[in-house]
């Protein structure tokens, strides 16, 4: 999501979705998916949230080939009502938020080239489907993401868009969760990237307990490993954060806590 260059919030249309043709993926693209899948799962078995690991199994991700969104969506429909929908790369923030509010997750369909296995500045299907979609099979996280989208779509100015982008970044993209006495990764940027995940769990990263106002006030840079991340106690804490945002918007129209 490229929130720093979002158009005016008045743009409330949905993006033009594109169909995926699984038969068009080449053997090379399936091989790249398989290599990425094997490399990440080897570590994620010990470091990822169990919610991600369970979700990957429940939506039928395979180690050997790029997933067919139709198959993934058939499984998601009976679990949480979410679906992954193909788009042509970055979409404006307002459109992205409205997709989330309707339980549709915009998904890039391309596979990164083998020469860029470790870092790709734009999203690809490995980041979007492997990194994001397994959590959409969990009812708590699915409810949070839908509620987030509905609230973000209410943003009235650039400051509010920025605040909601920060919440998305430090939860959906780079979130950490406490499970069974350990800090585990669940954000898609950590799930899909070995370097980012290693940094998030390593000594150089400043890991702090999740605090909504701190998150809304914390800027981020998309092209570097993250020096500061936030840890939720469980996913119920995320839904509590959206309830607080909704109450503030209803009361004063501001996302920030009253002085």
Secondary structure, 3 states (H helix, E strand, C coil): CCHHHCCCCCCCCCCCCECCCHHHCCHHHHHHHHHHHHHHHHHHHHHECHHHHHHHHHCCCCCCCCCCHHHHHHHHHHHCCCEEEEECCCCCHHHHHHHHHCCEEEEECCCCCHHHCCCCCCCCHHHHHHHHHHHHHCHHHHHHHHHHHHHHCCCCCHHHHHHHHHHHHHHHHCCEEEECCEEEECCHHHHCCHHHHHHHHCCCCEEEECCHHHHHCCCCCCCCCCCEEEEECCCHHHHHHHHHHHHHHHHHCCCCCCC
